[in-house]
Each structure stands twice: as C-alpha cells, then as structure tokens.
Amino acid sequence: MKNKKENLTGYLFILPAIILFLVFVLIPVIAMVCLGFTKYNLFSAPQWTGFSNFAKIFSDGRLWTVTKNTIFLAFFSVILNIVVGLFLALLIANKKSPVFNYLVRLFYFFPLIVAPVYIAVIWSNILSADGGLLNYYIQKIGFEAVGWLTDRKVALKTIIGIEVWRLTGFAMLTFIAGIKNISKDYFEAASLDGAGVIQTAFYITIPQLTPTILLNLIMYVITELKTFDIPMLMTKGEPMDGTRTIAMYIYETAFQKQDMGYACAISLFFVIGIMILTCVQFMTSNRWVHYD
Amino acid sequence: MTKFKRKISNFMISFLVLVGGIIVFIPFMYMFSSSMRTPAEAFKLPPAILPERFMIENYVQLFRSDLPFAGMFLNSAIVTGVTIAAQIIVCSMAAYAFAKIKFAGRNFWFMAFLMSMMIPVQATIIPVYIMMSKLKLINTLSSIILISVFNAFGIFLMRQSIASVPDAIIEAAKIDGAGHFRTCWQIVIPMVKSTIVTLIILNFNSIWNDYFIPYVFVSKWEKMTVPLGVAAMKGYMGSGNKSVVLAGVTVALLPILIVFLIGQKYIVEGLTSSSVKG
C-alpha cells in the first residue's frame, strides 16, 4: 500500500519532465526515423520511399565532404582545446595572487560567455580579406594577405582557431580545479624523489587528471560535432562547402531544399555517429583513466 | 641563487600567461572601441586604440533604426525568464524524485534522461519544427520556450546535489506530517539554493545566447531574439556601418556580462564540480 503511494508520488514528480522528454526528445527521434523512409516537404503528405534516402547517404558526395569537415573540425578543436587548457592550468594552478587569478580567469573565460553570434560578428570584422585588421598587420610586417575565410585551404582552420580561442577557458578552469583536488602527498613524494617540474607534470599531475580529461573530451566532442552558428554566420559554409558542417547541411536540406525526408535520414546518421563516438570514449576510458 | 632563479621564472610565467590573456581579450576591446567610431573611421587602418571622437550616437541609432532592437531585448528577456522559471520547477521536482523517492522505474527514467543528453537538438529539430508548424506555433516565442524547457543536465546536476541532503531530514519532515510535495519545496529546495543559482546562471548564458533554435523557428522581425537580430543586422547594414552593428553586440553583451560578474563564483564552481566529481 505504502509502496503504491510512493510510486504514484514519484511519477507525479517526474511527470512534467517525462512529458517534455516524450514530446521533445523521444517522439521526435521516432518521427525522425520514420520520416527517413519518406519524401516529405511539409506541404504535402509524406510519401513512402523505402530505403532510398538511406541509400542516398552513401552516394551523396556533399554529405561525405561535410562529414569530413565536421570530423576534421571536431578532432583538432577538441585536441587543441584540451592541450592548451591543460598547459595553461599547469602553468597557473598554484599561483596565489588573487588579482592575478581573477584577471586570468576573466580574460580566458570571457569568450565562453559571449554568444557565438557576436563572436562571429567581431571576428568577421577582424578577419575580412580586405580592410580586415589582421591582414593589415600581416601585410605591414611583409607577408601576403591571407584569405582567412575565403581560401578553401585556410577557412576551416580559421574556424578551428576561433573554436580554440573561444572554448579553451573551460578546459583551463576544470583542470585548475582538478589540480587543486590532487592530494598534496603526491607532490611532496615527487619532490622528495627529486622529480623536476616537467616530470611531476607527466607522471603525477596528468595521470591524476585523467577523469577530468575524459569529461572534457566528452563535452567538447559533442559541442564541436554540432557546430553550426560560427561557420553559418562567418562563411555560410563557403568556399565550396569548405566550412560546411553536418548540422548546417541538415538545416540546408530540411529548410532550404524542403527535403525533410532526406534531412531526417542524415539526422539519424548524425545521432548514431555521436552515440557511437560517446560510447567508444566511455568504453575505452578504463584503459587510460585513473580513479582512486 | 636557485631560489632567486625560480622566482624570476615564476614571474615570467605569470607575465606571459597574463599577456596571453590580454591577447585573447583584444577582439572585445576592438569591438568596444569600434562601436563608438564614425562610419568613416571604422574602416580606417590601422585603427587608433581609442576613437577620434566618442560616437555615443551609434548606440542611440541602434534603438532608433528601423529594426526593432528594443523589442528584441524584450523578446529575449521573456524567452529567457519564462524558460528558466519553468526549467527550475521541472528540474527540481524530477531531481527530488530521483534522489529521494523510491519508485519503480526510477533508474530507467534517469538513464533515459541522461541518454538524451547525447541527442543534439540539431538532429531532432525537423520533427519538432513539423509539430510546431502543425500547431501554428512557428514565429512565436512559445515555440522557442517549449523546446528549451527540458534540461537533462539540470536534472542531473540537481539530483547530485539533493542526494547529498541527509535522509534523516526527510524522515523528520515526514514524522511532522509533511508530504513529499511540502518536503521538496519547503525543506530540500532551500537547502540546495547554490546549485539552483548555478543552474540559473548557466541556463541564462545558454538561452540568452542561443541562436540555432530561434533561427529555425522565427523569421519575423517582431519575434526575433537579440542574437538573431544582431545576426540579421550584420547582413542588413553590416557593410554600411559596422560601428552600429558592433554597438549592438556591445549592448547585447551587457546582461550576460552583469550576470557573469555577479555569479562568476557559481559558474566556476558549477562547471567544475560537475566535471571533477563526475
């Protein structure tokens, strides 16, 4: 009797969350899978087309390009964000001056609170090919102007640069907190054994930080894989799809070409990709993450 | 001697990290000083560090131009306020249930919610868009609010925090005759206030700054939020007067800057506690 009441209360408490979960997550996912088998443009009823959308995934050259872009972007921005953040954290975790700590956190963390939209506006001004600030100074010291956003070989790397500038502060802060959580005994033992700064970093600090590295990895991979705002606003995916990501391609297919069926098929491919990558990170983590 | 050397190298490291930080910050200084330049000066190279004459007019023009900039601020405020209020209620109740009520299937639902964090909104947006258009909710603020209320991360963060409230307190409340509803709102939630503040600040940041969801759902000027408006403004008058656009960016940044400066401690604690404790 009492159990029944607890059950009822429990479900009453999570009911709003369950309804929202069903309406905005689970049902859309099921609808996405179903629509993947159809041709649909919002104005006429969906037409069943079997596996043709899924077959098209394998022959769509543009999807291959945008997938390659997304993976390239995600891979390098995740690695660089974590490496730069970790490096900064190792340098400053033990600084005691409150003014210094405040300023450093403010400067490096600030881009994180600024919407990608505004970042795109600011950087577009700095990077524009003619009349941009950066090219002006580059030419002044005797180099040739770079097509930061217009040269197909450079544009995606520019986006990666902005992503690292924008997000590395998060890794830095989590690593600083992680370093402060490491027991002082380890560092004392290391210094008694005569370990130098670099040895301590590689044999004590970094292995102890592996749980934080894993969490950063998972957060950054998901964030970067769904990149949309910055390339959308800075390059619109140009030049020649050079900066188009999967999320942008889904948007274009669904809302500009009105091919919702195919867009759903791509979305499914996208979700499965993210899930596999996240699971792989968790599953391989016991090989390199130390908990104690 | 070595001690002296170490001191010097420590100082050098601090100095370089600080210089790096200032370099990271330069784009924002550029934004701020360019937002007050005259149209002609905005294109002059190299830019002076300070504008020749402070054009406060750029900021005035922002609110007088034919774009409803003030209305966009109101829209953003409504969307952010309503979404956060709804999120806190939904997350608190769910988190309390997951932490303190033993009901059948609670692990199942908790896992389901956690799994949903892996599904990006960019993938589910198409069916949601179809649903919203059938319900005639496209180009309304409600569409943006509805899709943003469910927040699995918020439920997770609050559950961790409520789980650390001792069971004895809940037992005591029960003996005093309080049901779960009263225990949740009058006893437990006030005890996890700092987590709620953290959640509010994090969500303020993500909702106030969100571009993708409003971009998909809204195309009418009167219903645009600030990020959408600034992006549209960039295309609309970007080539003519970039100072005014940058003034728009500066104004749009103010609320988030205020929240950040007040709640910096909570942001840092919230982000790091969730990632360190895992």
Interface residues (C-beta under 8 A of the other chain):
Chain A: E6 N7 L8 T9 G10 Y11 F13 I14 P16 A17 I18 L20 F21 V23 F24 V25 L26 I27 P28 V29 A31 M32 L35 L42 L88 L91 I92 K95 S97 F100 L103 V104 R105 L106 F107 Y108 F109 F110 P111 I113 V114 A115 P116 V117 Y118 I119 A120 V121 I122 W123 S124 N125 I126 G131 L133 Y136 Y137 K140 W165 F170 L173 T174 I176 A177 G178 N181 P211 T212 L214 L215 N216 M219 I222 L225 K226 F228 D229 L233 A247 I250 Y251 A254 F255 M260 A263 C264 S267 L268 F270 V271 I274 M275 T278
Chain B: I13 S14 V17 L18 G20 G21 I22 V24 F25 P27 F28 Y30 M31 S34 F43 L45 P46 P47 I89 V90 C91 M93 A94 Y96 A97 F98 I101 K102 F103 A104 R106 W109 A112 F113 S116 M117 M118 I119 P120 Q122 A123 T124 I125 I126 P127 V128 Y129 I130 M131 S133 L146 I147 V149 F150 A152 I155 G179 H180 F181 C184 N205 W208 N209 D210 Y211 F212 V216 P227 L228 V230 A231 K234 K242 V245 L246 V249 A252 L253 I256 L257 F260 Q264 I267 V268 L271 T272 S273 S275 V276 G278
